[in-house]
Amino acid sequence: MKPNSPPQPPTSQDRALLRNTLLKLTAAQKILCVVVIIGVALIWYDLLNRMVAFGRGIDYEGLHALGVQAVAFMKQYNPFFWWAVVALCTLIIAYFLHGFVKATQRRVRAKLVGEDTIASLSAQLSEAAREVLRWSWQDRREPITVGDLQRAHAEMRSGRYAKITLARRHAALLEAAPLDTAP
């Protein structure tokens, strides 16, 4: 074995440790989102049933002044109208729920990670995993955030350590290249 062999890429233990740390840091946000979505879905299901039942109960007999064909037309297409209203309201609710989930994700990504968590990670992660974490932590003037840890985890899965070592070898080759002295 070579005495100066490069460290091995991050292991599955590194990824599992980072994944478990992220799960602990984001568990409250995930539980909140699930509870809100389930609550809204249950309330909306009750309301949509009431809305469709209301639509079924509408009586158009008082509108004979519009004509028999108009009343027959309204009776025929009444269920479709109310289901279209339900579908439109469902899309609007889904849009707002999506916005809520994205906002909570942004908030948790910006959350600062405690010093004890970073100390635990730095003691347990391999050198290669720490290198990927250092690469993911872009603004060294700011503390590490949950978003930095999420990015490091994603980069570990995508082989970032191999790219970092390749970039270092490229830089070394470019530095070692002879200077061109021709005019």
Backbone torsions as a table, in degrees:
resi	resn	phi	psi	omega
1	MET	NA	140.1	-179.8
2	LYS	-74.0	142.9	179.5
3	PRO	-71.6	-27.4	-178.4
4	ASN	-110.0	36.6	-179.6
5	SER	-69.8	141.4	-179.3
6	PRO	-68.1	151.3	178.2
7	PRO	-62.5	152.4	179.6
8	GLN	-72.3	156.1	178.1
9	PRO	-60.3	162.6	178.8
10	PRO	-54.3	138.7	-176.7
11	THR	-90.6	173.8	176.5
12	SER	-66.1	-27.4	175.4
13	GLN	-65.7	-39.2	177.1
14	ASP	-61.7	-47.1	-179.5
15	ARG	-64.2	-40.4	179.4
16	ALA	-65.3	-42.0	178.5
17	LEU	-61.5	-45.5	179.5
18	LEU	-66.9	-40.1	178.1
19	ARG	-62.2	-43.9	179.2
20	ASN	-66.1	-38.6	176.4
21	THR	-63.1	-44.2	178.3
22	LEU	-63.9	-38.1	178.3
23	LEU	-62.2	-42.3	177.6
24	LYS	-63.8	-39.4	-176.8
25	LEU	-75.7	-24.9	-175.9
26	THR	-112.1	3.8	-175.9
27	ALA	-60.0	-43.6	-178.2
28	ALA	-61.9	-41.9	179.3
29	GLN	-64.4	-42.1	-179.2
30	LYS	-66.9	-42.4	179.1
31	ILE	-64.7	-43.0	178.4
32	LEU	-59.1	-46.4	-179.5
33	CYS	-62.6	-43.1	179.9
34	VAL	-63.7	-43.7	-179.3
35	VAL	-64.2	-44.2	-180.0
36	VAL	-63.9	-44.8	-178.9
37	ILE	-63.5	-44.5	179.1
38	ILE	-64.7	-42.6	178.4
39	GLY	-61.2	-46.7	179.0
40	VAL	-64.3	-40.0	-179.8
41	ALA	-63.6	-41.8	179.6
42	LEU	-66.3	-43.8	178.6
43	ILE	-64.5	-43.1	-179.0
44	TRP	-65.7	-37.9	179.0
45	TYR	-61.1	-42.9	177.5
46	ASP	-64.0	-44.1	-179.2
47	LEU	-66.7	-38.9	-179.2
48	LEU	-68.7	-35.2	175.1
49	ASN	-63.5	-40.8	177.4
50	ARG	-65.2	-39.7	-179.0
51	MET	-65.5	-43.9	179.4
52	VAL	-66.4	-39.9	177.3
53	ALA	-64.3	-38.7	176.3
54	PHE	-61.7	-44.0	179.6
55	GLY	-62.5	-37.2	177.8
56	ARG	-67.1	-29.9	-175.8
57	GLY	-86.0	-2.6	-178.8
58	ILE	-71.2	133.0	179.7
59	ASP	-109.0	121.5	-178.2
60	TYR	-98.2	9.5	-176.8
61	GLU	-62.9	-26.7	-179.2
62	GLY	-77.4	-0.7	-177.7
63	LEU	-104.7	29.3	-179.1
64	HIS	-64.4	-17.7	178.2
65	ALA	-64.7	-24.3	178.2
66	LEU	-78.0	-16.6	179.5
67	GLY	113.7	154.4	-177.6
68	VAL	-65.9	-39.2	-179.1
69	GLN	-66.5	-38.7	179.4
70	ALA	-65.3	-41.8	179.0
71	VAL	-66.4	-41.2	178.5
72	ALA	-64.3	-39.1	178.2
73	PHE	-63.0	-45.9	-179.8
74	MET	-64.6	-39.7	178.4
75	LYS	-66.0	-38.6	-177.2
76	GLN	-67.6	-42.2	-174.4
77	TYR	-99.6	5.7	179.7
78	ASN	-56.9	-47.9	-179.4
79	PRO	-62.0	-37.5	-179.6
80	PHE	-65.4	-38.0	179.0
81	PHE	-62.1	-47.3	-176.5
82	TRP	-69.5	-34.9	175.9
83	TRP	-70.5	-30.9	174.5
84	ALA	-66.7	-39.4	176.5
85	VAL	-63.6	-42.3	178.0
86	VAL	-61.6	-45.3	-179.9
87	ALA	-63.0	-42.7	178.8
88	LEU	-63.4	-45.1	178.7
89	CYS	-64.3	-36.9	178.1
90	THR	-63.2	-42.8	177.7
91	LEU	-63.2	-40.3	179.2
92	ILE	-65.5	-44.1	178.6
93	ILE	-63.4	-43.1	178.5
94	ALA	-62.0	-38.7	177.7
95	TYR	-61.2	-46.3	-179.9
96	PHE	-68.7	-36.5	176.5
97	LEU	-65.6	-40.1	176.8
98	HIS	-60.9	-44.3	177.3
99	GLY	-61.9	-39.6	178.3
100	PHE	-62.7	-46.6	-179.4
101	VAL	-63.5	-44.7	179.1
102	LYS	-62.4	-40.2	179.1
103	ALA	-64.8	-41.1	178.4
104	THR	-68.7	-34.2	176.4
105	GLN	-65.6	-41.7	177.1
106	ARG	-62.4	-42.0	-179.5
107	ARG	-63.3	-42.5	-178.5
108	VAL	-73.7	-31.9	176.5
109	ARG	-64.0	-32.5	-178.9
110	ALA	-84.1	-6.7	-178.1
111	LYS	-67.2	134.2	179.4
112	LEU	-76.2	143.1	179.8
113	VAL	-91.1	137.4	-178.7
114	GLY	-67.6	154.6	-178.9
115	GLU	-63.0	-35.9	179.5
116	ASP	-66.1	-35.6	177.9
117	THR	-66.6	-43.6	179.2
118	ILE	-66.2	-39.3	178.2
119	ALA	-62.8	-42.2	178.7
120	SER	-64.3	-43.4	179.0
121	LEU	-64.2	-45.3	-177.0
122	SER	-65.8	-28.2	178.5
123	ALA	-77.3	-29.2	-173.4
124	GLN	-101.3	-24.1	-178.1
125	LEU	-77.5	151.2	174.8
126	SER	-72.7	167.3	-179.8
127	GLU	-61.8	-38.8	179.3
128	ALA	-63.8	-42.0	179.2
129	ALA	-66.7	-39.1	177.1
130	ARG	-64.2	-35.3	178.3
131	GLU	-64.0	-42.8	177.7
132	VAL	-65.7	-39.1	177.4
133	LEU	-63.8	-42.2	177.0
134	ARG	-62.6	-38.8	179.0
135	TRP	-65.0	-38.8	-178.1
136	SER	-72.2	-26.3	-179.9
137	TRP	-83.2	90.8	-168.8
138	GLN	-80.1	-41.5	-177.5
139	ASP	-100.9	97.4	-176.1
140	ARG	-71.6	-9.9	176.6
141	ARG	-80.3	-13.9	179.6
142	GLU	-110.1	150.0	176.2
143	PRO	-65.7	163.1	178.2
144	ILE	-68.8	136.8	178.9
145	THR	-111.1	170.0	175.6
146	VAL	-60.4	-36.6	178.1
147	GLY	-60.9	-37.2	176.4
148	ASP	-63.9	-41.6	178.3
149	LEU	-66.4	-38.3	177.7
150	GLN	-64.0	-41.5	178.9
151	ARG	-66.1	-41.5	178.5
152	ALA	-61.5	-40.6	179.1
153	HIS	-64.0	-44.8	178.8
154	ALA	-64.3	-39.7	-179.8
155	GLU	-69.3	-33.8	175.7
156	MET	-62.6	-40.4	179.6
157	ARG	-67.7	-29.7	-175.9
158	SER	-94.5	6.9	175.1
159	GLY	83.3	34.7	-178.3
160	ARG	-64.1	-34.8	-177.3
161	TYR	-60.7	-39.9	178.2
162	ALA	-63.5	-36.9	178.7
163	LYS	-69.2	-37.6	178.2
164	ILE	-64.1	-45.7	-179.4
165	THR	-67.7	-35.7	176.7
166	LEU	-65.3	-40.8	177.8
167	ALA	-63.0	-38.7	177.4
168	ARG	-64.9	-41.1	178.2
169	ARG	-65.6	-39.9	176.8
170	HIS	-61.0	-45.4	-179.9
171	ALA	-62.3	-40.4	179.1
172	ALA	-65.4	-40.0	178.5
173	LEU	-65.4	-40.7	179.4
174	LEU	-68.1	-35.6	178.4
175	GLU	-70.8	-34.4	-177.3
176	ALA	-82.9	-9.4	-178.0
177	ALA	-66.7	139.4	179.9
178	PRO	-67.5	147.2	178.4
179	LEU	-73.6	141.0	178.7
180	ASP	-83.1	116.7	-177.4
181	THR	-98.6	2.4	-179.4
182	ALA	-73.0	144.7	-179.8
183	PRO	-71.1	NA	NA
